[in-house]
Amino acid sequence: MDSDDALRIVSALKSMELIDISAVKNTGRGAVTFIKFLESFWDYDKSEYIQERLAHGYRFSRRYAKECQKRLNTEVRSHFGDKKLNCITTDDLKNLSKQLAASVLSKTNFNMI
């Protein structure tokens, strides 16, 4: 059995409503964990996003990037664990939002996360 067979099995089980999960091939850029992706996303010196923002004249401080990394470690890491980037769903993000909204975070911190 190969990965295509496994995807077909998951798709069949899902269509019969026997399972409620999604499956994708674990290859390419999406094979990295969501947390690893976010760590590099908020790395001031390595982030394509930050470098693009700076190249277009936007202000983006090292301090802000550091704060985002801190929030990632304190608030987000435990929610996603080792889940791969290509397996993150909209529902996962909504659940994180609900979890954060129910916590004792200030509105400012909630919105920044």
Order of alpha helices (4+ residues) and beta strands (2+ residues): alpha-alpha-alpha-alpha-alpha-alpha-alpha
